[in-house]
């Protein structure tokens, strides 16, 4: 059964690493990352993506599905950072 992790307005709709970590259990098989996520089309910048990668590295049983088409659909000058790039640093 899918579990949604809240990206609350009081955090500018960003995914918090601590919230993701709290949502992962021994039954978790996949994490789907979709940036920018709507509602306000926020992208995860490198430092935040690194925090997310650090959480996922603690859970090697969890596979990651990342929608990275937005690498080619940016018009605001924000640099794209994939989960793979962030975990190499």
C-alpha positions as CSV (number, residue, x, y, z in Angstrom):
1,X,0.0,0.0,0.0
2,X,1.4,3.4,-0.9
3,X,2.4,5.8,1.8
4,X,2.5,9.5,1.1
5,X,5.0,11.7,2.9
6,X,3.7,15.1,3.7
7,X,5.5,18.2,2.3
8,X,3.8,20.8,4.4
9,X,3.3,24.4,3.6
10,X,5.2,25.5,6.7
11,X,8.3,23.9,5.1
12,X,7.6,25.6,1.7
13,X,6.3,22.3,0.4
14,X,9.7,20.6,0.6
15,X,10.3,17.0,1.4
16,X,12.0,16.8,4.8
17,X,14.6,14.0,5.2
18,X,13.3,13.3,8.8
19,X,9.8,12.8,7.5
20,X,11.0,10.4,4.8
21,X,13.0,8.5,7.3
22,X,10.1,8.2,9.6
23,X,7.9,6.8,6.8
24,X,10.3,4.0,5.8
25,X,9.6,0.7,7.5
26,X,10.8,-2.9,7.0
27,X,8.0,-3.2,4.5
28,X,9.1,-0.3,2.3
29,X,10.2,-1.5,-1.1
30,X,10.2,1.7,-3.2
31,X,10.5,5.5,-2.8
32,X,9.2,7.6,-5.7
33,X,10.9,11.0,-6.0
34,X,9.1,13.4,-8.3
35,X,10.7,16.9,-8.5
36,X,9.4,19.4,-9.1
37,X,6.5,18.3,-7.1
38,X,3.3,20.2,-7.4
39,X,1.9,22.2,-5.7
40,X,4.3,25.0,-6.2
41,X,6.7,23.2,-8.6
42,X,9.6,23.1,-6.1
43,X,12.8,21.4,-7.1
44,X,15.1,19.7,-4.6
45,X,18.4,21.6,-4.6
46,X,21.6,19.8,-4.0
47,X,21.9,20.1,-0.2
48,X,18.3,18.9,0.4
49,X,18.7,16.1,-2.2
50,X,21.9,15.1,-0.2
51,X,19.8,14.8,3.0
52,X,17.3,12.6,1.2
53,X,20.1,10.5,-0.3
54,X,21.6,10.1,3.2
55,X,18.3,8.7,4.5
56,X,17.9,6.3,1.6
57,X,21.5,5.1,2.0
58,X,20.6,3.9,5.5
59,X,17.9,1.7,3.9
60,X,19.6,-0.5,1.2
61,X,16.5,-2.6,0.7
62,X,14.6,0.4,-0.7
63,X,14.7,1.0,-4.4
64,X,14.4,4.5,-5.8
65,X,12.3,5.6,-8.7
66,X,13.2,9.2,-9.7
67,X,11.4,11.2,-12.3
68,X,14.2,13.2,-13.8
69,X,12.5,14.6,-17.0
70,X,12.6,18.0,-15.2
71,X,16.3,18.2,-15.9
72,X,15.2,19.3,-19.4
73,X,12.2,21.4,-18.4
74,X,13.8,24.2,-16.2
75,X,13.2,27.8,-17.1
76,X,14.1,29.6,-13.8
77,X,17.8,29.0,-13.7
78,X,17.6,26.4,-10.9
79,X,20.3,23.8,-11.3
80,X,19.1,20.3,-11.5
81,X,20.4,17.7,-9.1
82,X,19.5,14.0,-9.3
83,X,19.5,11.7,-6.4
84,X,22.4,9.8,-8.0
85,X,24.5,12.9,-8.3
86,X,23.9,13.9,-4.7
87,X,24.9,10.5,-3.3
88,X,28.3,10.6,-5.0
89,X,29.5,13.6,-3.1
